Amino acid sequence: MQQAGEPFPAWFDALESRHLSRLTFSEVRRGLQALSALYVDRGNRLEDGAALEGAGKRAAFALFYAPLHFLLVREVVRALGAAEPGPRRLMDLGCGTGSAGAAWATMAGARCEVSGVDRSDWAVQEARWNYRALGVRGRSTRGDVTTTPLPGRGSGILAAYTVNELDDAARAVLLQRLLDAGRRGARVLVVEPIARRPFPWWDSWLQAFREVGGRDDSWRFPVDLPERLRLFDRAARLDHRELTGRSLWLEPRIQGERA
């Protein structure tokens, strides 16, 4: 998946320098092992901020999961043609460390500006650093994905690894807001993992997207991870020779409404 001139290698090197200057590899590895119990074994339901408690888990999230999210979302965007042309404005809901939104933005080109929103102060600060490190025009703020104003025509809206973290009421609100944004001309992309246990809400979202002309996909992309990521991968008892995920995608039906 690596191409000449792409930003990922230099960005990952910078991530290593940033987080391994504060903690040892062993400390981050222990954080990752604790984090993976929440992030994988519990079906990606990271409740009450437990995933970001402690420096080790925060570093593991930033140094392991964020790069994986970047790589997967970049390939999903490429496969969907979601950057042809790219949105001028990209809203990243539940942005975390900003890597997923930055992946779309780097595919979309220099004119794309990202607005990230997350409930975690730490994540918001980390997203700002990642935008700068990746050369992305972006800002991130603390907020609620169910009330943040959503853009319409000419924009993209991303909810990556976000929807499953919401409770049922918030999830229902967000679905209607995303569909409404799609009717107003926004392109909407939802990305989630292929989980060991099914998400009970997925089928209803899939049907709602299909009813308004959207599509759903499951993805598998081969990947050659940097050595440090491979070491963390083994530490978490994972095997990322492939990146996998699933998505919901909605774009304006009329070609002239695209950005």
ABEGO torsion letter per residue (X at the ends): XBBBGBAAAAAAAAAAAAAAAABBAAAAAAAAAAAAAAAAAAGGBBBGGAAABEAAAAAAAAAAAAAAAAAAAAAAAAAAGAAOBBBABBBBBGAEAGAAAAAAAAAAEAABBBBBBBABAAAAAAAAAAAAAAGBBBBBBBBBAAABBBBBBGBBBBBBGAAAABBAAAAAAAAAAAAAAAAAGBBBBBBBBBBABBBAAAAAAAAAAAAAGBBBBBBBBBBBBBAAAAAAAAAAGBBBABBBBBBBBBBBABAAABX
